[in-house]
Amino acid sequence: MATGFLGVLVTYWMLEPQSTSAEAAHRQTVLAQQEQHSQRFARAVEHLGEQAPDRLQTRLGAVHELGQLAHEAPARQPAIIDILSEWIRRTTPRPTHPATCPESVAPDVQAALTVLGERNSAHDGKSRIDLSATCLRRVNLSRGKFENALLNRTDLNRANLTGTRLHGAELREGASVIDAKHDGTTDISDVSGNPVGAWWR
């Protein structure tokens, strides 16, 4: 029996360093991946700030990269929501009265809205999509997840809201969705703001 017990101990001692080595290798892999995510995140945010007209493709690439990071590194998703929301608010005209909004949005803004709408909302944390006081006429938010979004003073006239999830969203202070495209799958339950009938006229 003693011999058998010693044999077990010897086997354990032989395997334990291998196990420790495997764990260390895994930690190194995780740290390397986190560092890579940090570098990609910083680079994407930097490129998103390049607002020159000839840098459209750079901005589109940055938006796509942030969307990929939200999928690969869910812990970063709240920050990505905040960054894209603020960027849209900063780069999109503000509606002062109905005639001031352009009839469409820039391609990079539409791309950012698509990334926000396609995210896994289970990883939002305490972040909320905030598109308040923006001109978003004719945007395509179809099938997008915009639950609890802040859309106060936002012009969504003639937007595509087919199947859009707007549960709990705020559309106050003159928010408008006149002639927005919608269907029976558009979720406007618990939306706060104008009467539903006024939105769809």
N, C-alpha and C positions, 0 to 999 in steps of 0.2 A: 504493500500500500504506500509506504514511504517513497519507494522508487517511482511509483506512478505519480505521486504528488509532486515530486521533484521534476518529473518530466513535464508536467503541466506548467510549473513555474518557468522552466527553461524555455518552453514554447512561448509563453507570455512575454518573457524578456526579449525573445528574438522578434516577436511581432510588434511589440509596443513601439520601438523606434520607428518602424515603418508607418505605424498609425500616426505617430506624432509628425513624421515627415509629410504624410499626406495632408494632415490638417494644416500644417504650415504652408504647404503649396497652395491649398485652397484659399487660405487667408491672403496670400500674395496675389492670387488671381482676382479675388474680390477687390482688393485695394487697387490693383492695376485697372480694373474695370471702372471703379469709382473715379479714379484720376482721369481716365479717358472721358468719362461722362462730364466731368467738371470742365475739361478743356473744350469739348464740343459745345457745351452749354455757353461758356464764355465767348467762344468764337461766333456762335449763332447770334447771341445778343449784340455783339459788336457789329456784325454784318447787318442786323436788322436796323441799326441806327444810320446806315448809309442811305440818305434820303435823296441823293441826286437822281434825276430822271433816268440817267443811263445805268443806274445800279439796280434796276428792277429785278433782273435775274438773280442778283446777289441776295436781295431781300426775299425772293421766292424760295431760294435755297435755304435761307436761314429759317423761314417759317416751316419748311418741310423738315429740317433738322430738329427743330423744337418739338414737332409732332412725333418724330421718331423717338426722341428722348422721353417724352411723356409715356410712351409705350414701353420702352426698355428700362426706364428708371422711374417707376411710379412715385417715389418719394419726392421727385422734382416737379411733379405735375402742378401742385398749388402755385409754385413760383412761376411756372410757364403760363398758367391761367392769368396770373396778375400781370405778367410782362406783356402778353399778347393783348389783353384787355386795355392796358394803358397805352400801348402802341397804337391800337386802333383809335382810341379816343384822341390821341395827340395828332394823328395824321389824317383824320377824317373831318370834313367841315362840320361845324356845329349849326343845328337849325335855329335860326332866330325868328323866322316866320315861314309859312308854307312855301313861299316862292324861292327860298334861298338854297334849298338842297339840290345838288345835281341829280340827274336821273339814273345814275349808276355809280358803283364804287370801283376803285382801282383793283387790278387783278391780285395784287399782293394782299389787299385788305380782304378780298373774297377768300383767298387761300387761308388767311389767318382765321377767319370765321369758320371755315370748313374744318380746320384742325381743332378748334374749340368744340365744334358740334360733334366730332367723331371720337372725342376722348372717352375714356372709361371713367364715368362720373363717380365711381366708388372710391377713386383716389383723389378727390377734390380737397379733402381735408376741410379747413374753414374758409377756403377761397370761394368766391362767387364771380361768375362772369359779369363784368361791369361795362356795359356799352352805353351808358347814360349820355344823353345829349350828343348823339352822333347822327349823321345823315347816312342812312343805310337803305335808301330806296333801291328796289329791284334786286336786293341781295338774295342769294339762294341759301336758305337755311333748311332746306327740305331734309326730313328725317334727323335733323340735328338735335342734340341734347342740350337744351338751354333752360333746364329746370332752375328755378330760383334766381334767374338772371336779373340784373338791374338794367332796365330798359326805359327808365324815366326820361322824358323829353326826347325820346328817340324817334326818328322818322323812318318807319318801316313800310311806307306806302308802296304798294305793288310788289312787295317782297314775296318770295316763294316760301310759304310756311306749310307746305303739304307734309303732313306727318311729323311736324316739328313738336318737340316736347317742351312746352312752356309752363308746365305745372309750377305754381308758386311764384312765377315771374312778376316783377313790378313794372307796370306800364302806366305811370302816373305823370302828372305835370305836363299834360299836352302830348304825351306819346301818341303816335298815330300809326295805324295799320290799314288805312283806307285802300280798298281794292287789292288787298293782299290775297294771294292764292292759298286756299286751304281746302281741307276735306274732312271727312269724319274721323280721320286718324290724328288730326291736329289736336294736341292736348292743351287746352286752356283752363283746366281745372285749377281752382284757387288762385287764378291770376287776379292781381289787384290793380285797379285803374278804371279806365273808361268802360261803360257797358258794352257787352259783347256785340250787341246790335250795331253800335256806333263804329266798332272796329271794321266790320265786314261790309260796310256800305260802299 
